[in-house]
């Protein structure tokens, strides 16, 4: 088990400060929402309509996932049919 020492305190940063990984993640987010988004829009705008819609849908699903894949509805009011009969 590792001990908290002066060396590990230096690696962790100042008390209350952000960890280096957090800073890197924020920088990546800034790029994705600024320069990266601008470039992606330029590329998308040059695509034919069918490809544009396909790629735009993927980006939209990444940004705001489909509701049925992220939420469960516990208030089920419909009956489920368990058997099928055929008329002759």
C-alpha atoms as one frame of an Amber mdcrd trajectory, in Angstrom:
protein
   0.000   0.000   0.000   1.440   3.361  -0.969   1.924   6.090   1.584   1.178
   9.761   1.169   4.567  11.450   1.026   5.965  14.779  -0.125   6.668  13.173
  -3.505   3.112  11.930  -3.963   1.794  15.315  -2.834   3.831  17.022  -5.578
   2.415  14.622  -8.159  -1.122  15.308  -6.966  -0.670  19.064  -7.267  -1.619
  21.831  -4.932  -4.427  21.219  -2.485  -7.710  21.948  -4.215  -6.002  22.190
  -7.616  -7.002  20.214 -10.685  -5.204  17.005 -11.516  -3.192  16.999 -14.758
  -5.544  14.423 -16.336  -8.511  16.702 -15.580  -6.744  19.626 -17.260  -5.942
  17.488 -20.311  -9.547  16.292 -20.555 -10.794  19.893 -20.418  -8.339  20.900
 -23.169  -9.593  18.048 -25.343 -13.192  19.134 -24.729 -12.323  22.710 -25.704
 -10.762  21.500 -28.958 -13.708  19.235 -29.789 -16.245  22.002 -29.260 -14.243
  24.703 -31.053 -11.695  23.928 -33.805 -12.638  20.245 -34.095 -16.344  21.059
 -34.473 -15.632  23.673 -37.131 -13.566  21.234 -39.169 -16.164  18.486 -38.791
 -18.874  20.832 -40.061 -16.732  21.784 -43.073 -16.270  18.106 -43.918 -19.947
  17.291 -43.346 -21.058  20.150 -45.565 -19.023  18.716 -48.460 -20.697  15.276
 -48.248 -23.561  14.141 -50.488 -26.977  14.312 -48.792 -27.277  10.606 -47.935
 -23.790  10.439 -46.397 -24.357  13.751 -44.606 -27.528  12.437 -42.969 -25.793
   9.212 -41.947 -22.812  10.980 -40.362 -24.946  13.740 -38.837 -27.146  11.088
 -37.226 -24.099   9.437 -35.689 -22.873  12.745 -34.267 -26.329  13.560 -32.956
 -26.645  10.141 -31.321 -23.232  10.622 -29.679 -24.182  14.067 -28.413 -27.685
  13.133 -27.262 -28.140   9.344 -27.079 -31.523   7.893 -27.962 -33.878   8.037
 -25.021 -34.815   4.346 -25.150 -31.166   3.362 -24.769 -30.636   5.503 -21.671
 -33.957   5.445 -19.820 -36.201   2.629 -18.689 -39.945   3.105 -18.271 -41.206
   1.119 -15.291 -44.859   2.070 -15.932 -45.748  -0.509 -18.569 -49.470  -0.374
 -19.386 -49.670  -2.538 -22.515 -50.402  -6.255 -22.593 -47.927  -8.585 -24.229
 -49.318 -11.197 -26.608 -47.777 -14.546 -25.810 -49.438 -16.746 -28.424 -50.419
 -16.528 -32.073 -53.416 -18.276 -33.594 -54.095 -18.689 -37.290 -57.569 -18.708
 -38.838 -58.187 -21.517 -41.298
